[in-house]
Amino acid sequence: MSATQLPRQVKVIEVGPRDGLQNEKQLVPLATKIELVDRLSAAGFANVEAASFVSPKWVPQMADGAEVMAGIARRPGTIYSVLTPNMKGFEGALAARADEVVIFGAASEAFSQRNINCSIAESVARFAPVARAAKDAGLRLRGAISCCLGCPYQGEVPVAAVVDVVQRLQALGCDEIDIADTIGVGTAGQTRTVIEAAAKVFPIERLSGHFHDTYGQALANIYAALLSGITIFHSSVAGLGGCPYAKGATGNVATEDVLYLLQGLGIETGIDLEQVVETGDFISQAIGRANASRAGRALLTKMRDRAAAASA
């Protein structure tokens, strides 16, 4: 694929059940979390980030990860991912029959210290036993890199720092590596620069883009990433979520908006957009939050008008 040719097909990883809900202060009922995952897998997502096996002291909302994984109706062929920061988390993930474990570092030393209380090098060393155990168990291993396009504490993040962490995660055996704009400050040109540098040391077909929409640039950055050859993206239904350690960061890019963009470009995803729109409405109402997806809100109005006309 040339640098200006769009892909025919893209994998969208839905992160709403984990990354989207983790910051909600009010505990979301277990049944709601299970229904959210089931609705998303039924809509056709090939990969759903379903839960997190982190300390409930740090992320109380994710304390019921084992129960979520036990309660979902698993769709054949769907990868159910969980976040695993250490061996205790990995053991929980293994017992819960996760298909993929996700380890997470940062391209910013300042963010690493604030987020997981250690340096980048120390964080990678901590993940080494998790990575080995995942490989021994035959599980997929995904590495996420925060703050690839900017940091709330140190500001600019050198491209070389991103490349360094990509290489460190590659050495651990990661099957996929996420390039994340955790605070949503990135621009399209910057996105291409970072991705093209990362692609020189790791296969681009196994790199993914994870964009936040703080400055309203997420869709532009996704388009730039598409032009750079990225074919895997993360998004969160109804635009849920953000980062508890990134001051001022708004939510992830909304899945409905991403799907609408991809549909308009003629790119296949295998996902039913209308089902996702309905799911965005379901979870927004369930947790009492306004739906942050512009496409989701507009399409929901259209769908309701169509239904009303059909029943008139």
C-alpha positions as CSV (number, residue, x, y, z in Angstrom):
1,M,0.0,0.0,0.0
2,S,1.4,3.4,-0.9
3,A,1.6,6.3,1.5
4,T,-1.5,7.9,0.0
5,Q,-3.7,4.9,-0.7
6,L,-6.4,4.1,1.8
7,P,-6.9,0.6,3.1
8,R,-9.9,-1.5,2.0
9,Q,-10.5,-2.8,5.5
10,V,-9.9,-1.6,9.0
11,K,-10.1,-3.3,12.4
12,V,-11.8,-1.1,15.0
13,I,-11.1,-2.1,18.6
14,E,-13.9,-1.1,21.0
15,V,-12.5,0.2,24.3
16,G,-15.7,1.6,25.9
17,P,-16.3,-1.2,28.5
18,R,-12.8,-0.7,29.9
19,D,-11.2,2.6,28.9
20,G,-14.6,4.2,28.6
21,L,-16.1,3.3,31.9
22,Q,-13.0,3.3,34.2
23,N,-13.3,6.9,35.2
24,E,-17.0,6.9,36.0
25,K,-17.2,7.9,39.7
26,Q,-20.6,6.2,40.2
27,L,-20.2,2.5,40.1
28,V,-21.8,1.1,36.9
29,P,-23.8,-2.0,37.7
30,L,-22.3,-5.4,36.6
31,A,-25.4,-6.2,34.5
32,T,-24.9,-2.9,32.6
33,K,-21.3,-3.7,31.9
34,I,-22.1,-7.2,30.7
35,E,-24.9,-5.9,28.4
36,L,-22.6,-3.3,27.0
37,V,-19.9,-5.9,26.0
38,D,-22.6,-8.2,24.6
39,R,-24.2,-5.4,22.5
40,L,-20.8,-4.4,21.1
41,S,-19.7,-8.0,20.2
42,A,-23.2,-8.5,18.6
43,A,-22.6,-5.4,16.5
44,G,-19.6,-7.1,14.9
45,F,-16.5,-5.9,16.6
46,A,-13.6,-8.3,16.2
47,N,-12.0,-7.0,19.4
48,V,-13.6,-5.6,22.5
49,E,-11.6,-4.3,25.5
50,A,-13.8,-5.8,28.1
51,A,-12.3,-5.4,31.6
52,S,-9.2,-4.5,33.6
53,F,-7.4,-6.6,36.2
54,V,-5.8,-3.7,38.2
55,S,-5.9,-2.9,41.9
56,P,-9.5,-1.9,42.9
57,K,-7.8,0.6,45.2
58,W,-6.6,2.6,42.1
59,V,-9.5,1.9,39.8
60,P,-12.6,0.9,41.8
61,Q,-14.8,0.8,38.7
62,M,-12.9,-2.1,37.3
63,A,-13.0,-4.3,40.5
64,D,-15.6,-6.6,38.9
65,G,-13.5,-7.6,35.9
66,A,-13.7,-11.3,36.6
67,E,-17.5,-11.2,37.0
68,V,-17.8,-9.2,33.7
69,M,-15.7,-11.8,31.9
70,A,-17.7,-14.7,33.4
71,G,-21.1,-13.1,32.5
72,I,-20.6,-12.1,28.9
73,A,-21.9,-14.1,25.9
74,R,-18.8,-14.8,24.0
75,R,-19.1,-14.4,20.2
76,P,-17.0,-16.8,18.3
77,G,-14.0,-15.1,16.6
78,T,-14.2,-12.0,18.9
79,I,-11.1,-11.2,20.9
80,Y,-11.9,-10.1,24.5
81,S,-9.0,-8.1,25.8
82,V,-8.2,-7.1,29.4
83,L,-5.7,-4.7,31.0
84,T,-3.0,-6.5,33.1
85,P,-0.4,-4.4,34.9
86,N,1.4,-7.2,36.8
87,M,1.4,-10.9,37.4
88,K,-1.5,-10.8,39.9
89,G,-3.5,-9.1,37.1
90,F,-2.3,-11.7,34.6
91,E,-3.4,-14.6,36.8
92,G,-6.9,-13.0,37.0
93,A,-7.0,-12.5,33.3
94,L,-5.9,-16.1,32.7
95,A,-8.6,-17.4,35.1
96,A,-11.2,-15.2,33.3
97,R,-10.3,-16.8,29.9
98,A,-9.2,-13.5,28.3
99,D,-8.1,-13.8,24.7
100,E,-5.6,-10.9,24.9
101,V,-3.7,-9.2,27.7
102,V,-2.7,-5.5,27.4
103,I,0.3,-4.0,29.1
104,F,0.8,-0.3,29.2
105,G,3.7,2.1,29.2
106,A,4.4,5.7,28.2
107,A,6.6,7.6,25.9
108,S,6.9,10.3,28.5
109,E,9.1,9.8,31.6
110,A,7.0,12.4,33.6
111,F,3.8,10.6,32.7
112,S,5.2,7.2,33.6
113,Q,6.2,8.5,37.0
114,R,2.7,10.1,37.6
115,N,0.7,7.2,36.1
116,I,2.5,4.1,37.4
117,N,5.1,5.5,39.8
118,C,8.2,4.3,38.0
119,S,10.4,5.1,35.0
120,I,9.8,3.9,31.5
121,A,12.6,1.3,31.8
122,E,11.3,0.1,35.2
123,S,7.8,-0.3,33.8
124,V,9.0,-2.4,30.9
125,A,11.0,-4.6,33.3
126,R,7.8,-5.1,35.4
127,F,5.9,-6.2,32.3
128,A,8.6,-8.8,31.2
129,P,7.2,-11.6,33.4
130,V,3.6,-10.8,32.3
131,A,4.7,-10.9,28.7
132,R,6.5,-14.2,29.1
133,A,3.5,-15.7,30.9
134,A,1.1,-14.5,28.2
135,K,3.2,-16.1,25.5
136,D,3.6,-19.4,27.5
137,A,-0.2,-19.5,27.8
138,G,-0.7,-18.9,24.1
139,L,-2.5,-15.5,24.6
140,R,-2.2,-12.5,22.4
141,L,-0.1,-9.7,23.9
142,R,-0.8,-6.0,23.2
143,G,1.3,-3.1,24.3
144,A,-0.1,0.4,24.7
145,I,2.1,3.5,24.7
146,S,0.6,6.6,26.3
147,C,1.5,10.2,25.5
148,C,3.0,9.6,22.0
149,L,1.9,13.0,20.8
150,G,2.2,15.1,23.9
151,C,2.3,14.9,27.7
152,P,0.3,16.9,30.3
153,Y,3.4,17.2,32.5
154,Q,6.4,17.6,30.2
155,G,4.8,19.0,27.1
156,E,6.4,17.8,23.9
157,V,7.4,14.2,23.6
158,P,10.4,13.4,21.3
159,V,9.6,11.1,18.4
160,A,12.7,9.1,19.4
161,A,11.2,8.4,22.8
162,V,8.1,6.8,21.1
163,V,10.4,4.7,18.9
164,D,12.4,3.6,21.9
165,V,9.3,2.3,23.7
166,V,8.0,0.6,20.5
167,Q,11.3,-1.3,20.4
168,R,11.2,-2.2,24.1
169,L,7.6,-3.6,23.7
170,Q,8.6,-5.4,20.5
171,A,11.4,-7.1,22.5
172,L,8.8,-8.3,25.0
173,G,7.0,-10.0,22.1
174,C,4.0,-7.8,21.6
175,D,1.7,-8.8,18.8
176,E,0.3,-5.3,18.5
177,I,1.4,-1.9,19.7
178,D,-0.9,1.1,20.3
179,I,0.3,4.6,19.5
180,A,-1.9,6.7,21.8
181,D,-2.6,10.4,21.9
182,T,-3.6,10.2,25.6
183,I,-4.5,13.9,26.0
184,G,-5.7,14.6,22.4
185,V,-3.1,17.3,21.6
186,G,-1.8,15.7,18.4
187,T,-2.2,17.1,14.9
188,A,-2.4,15.3,11.6
189,G,1.1,16.1,10.5
190,Q,2.6,15.1,13.8
191,T,0.6,11.9,13.7
192,R,2.1,10.9,10.4
193,T,5.6,11.7,11.6
194,V,5.3,9.6,14.7
195,I,3.6,6.7,12.9
196,E,6.1,6.6,10.1
197,A,9.0,6.6,12.6
198,A,7.4,3.8,14.6
199,A,6.8,1.8,11.4
200,K,10.5,1.8,10.6
201,V,11.1,-0.5,13.7
202,F,7.8,-2.4,13.9
203,P,5.4,-3.8,11.2
204,I,2.8,-1.1,10.4
205,E,0.1,-3.7,10.0
206,R,0.5,-4.4,13.8
207,L,0.6,-0.8,14.9
208,S,-2.7,0.8,16.0
209,G,-3.9,4.4,16.6
210,H,-5.6,5.4,19.8
211,F,-6.8,9.0,19.7
212,H,-8.5,11.4,22.1
213,D,-10.6,14.3,20.9
214,T,-9.6,17.1,23.4
215,Y,-8.7,19.6,20.6
216,G,-11.2,18.1,18.1
217,Q,-8.5,16.6,16.0
218,A,-9.1,12.8,16.5
219,L,-10.8,12.2,13.2
220,A,-8.2,14.2,11.3
221,N,-5.5,12.2,13.0
222,I,-7.2,9.0,12.1
223,Y,-7.4,10.1,8.5
224,A,-3.7,10.9,8.6
225,A,-2.9,7.6,10.2
226,L,-4.9,5.8,7.4
227,L,-2.8,7.6,4.8
228,S,0.3,6.4,6.7
229,G,-0.8,2.8,6.5
230,I,-2.5,2.2,9.9
231,T,-5.4,-0.3,9.7
232,I,-6.2,-0.8,13.4
233,F,-7.9,1.9,15.5
234,H,-9.3,2.2,19.0
235,S,-12.5,4.0,19.8
236,S,-15.1,4.2,22.5
237,V,-18.9,4.0,22.0
238,A,-20.6,7.3,22.7
239,G,-17.2,8.9,23.3
240,L,-16.9,7.5,26.8
241,G,-13.8,7.9,28.9
242,G,-10.6,9.7,29.2
243,C,-7.5,9.3,31.4
244,P,-7.7,9.8,35.1
245,Y,-4.0,10.8,35.2
246,A,-4.1,13.3,32.3
247,K,-5.4,16.6,33.5
248,G,-7.9,18.2,31.2
249,A,-8.1,15.3,28.8
250,T,-11.6,14.7,27.3
251,G,-12.9,11.3,26.1
252,N,-11.7,8.9,23.5
253,V,-12.9,9.5,20.0
254,A,-16.4,8.2,19.6
255,T,-16.9,4.9,17.8
256,E,-19.9,6.1,15.9
257,D,-17.9,9.1,14.5
258,V,-15.1,6.8,13.5
259,L,-17.4,4.3,11.8
260,Y,-19.2,7.1,10.0
261,L,-15.8,8.4,8.7
262,L,-14.7,4.9,7.5
263,Q,-18.1,4.2,5.9
264,G,-17.8,7.5,4.0
265,L,-14.4,6.4,2.7
266,G,-15.7,3.1,1.6
267,I,-13.6,1.2,4.1
268,E,-15.0,-2.1,5.4
269,T,-15.1,-2.8,9.2
270,G,-17.6,-5.6,9.5
271,I,-19.5,-3.5,12.1
272,D,-23.2,-2.6,12.1
273,L,-23.2,1.2,12.6
274,E,-26.9,1.3,13.5
275,Q,-26.4,-1.2,16.3
276,V,-23.5,0.8,17.6
277,V,-25.6,3.9,17.6
278,E,-28.3,2.1,19.6
279,T,-25.6,0.9,22.0
280,G,-24.2,4.4,22.5
281,D,-27.7,5.5,23.4
282,F,-28.1,2.6,25.8
283,I,-24.9,3.2,27.7
284,S,-25.4,7.0,27.8
285,Q,-28.8,6.6,29.3
286,A,-27.7,3.8,31.7
287,I,-24.9,6.0,33.3
288,G,-26.8,9.3,32.9
289,R,-24.2,11.0,30.6
290,A,-24.8,13.0,27.5
291,N,-23.8,11.1,24.3
292,A,-20.6,12.6,23.1
293,S,-20.8,11.2,19.6
294,R,-22.0,13.8,17.1
295,A,-22.6,11.1,14.4
296,G,-24.3,9.0,17.0
297,R,-26.8,11.7,18.1
298,A,-27.6,12.7,14.5
299,L,-28.1,9.1,13.3
300,L,-30.2,8.2,16.3
301,T,-32.5,11.1,15.5
302,K,-32.7,9.8,11.9
303,M,-33.4,6.3,13.0
304,R,-36.2,7.4,15.4
305,D,-37.8,9.6,12.7
306,R,-37.7,6.7,10.3
307,A,-39.3,4.4,12.8
308,A,-42.0,6.9,13.6
309,A,-42.8,7.3,9.9
310,A,-43.0,3.6,9.4
311,S,-45.4,3.2,12.3
312,A,-47.6,6.2,11.3
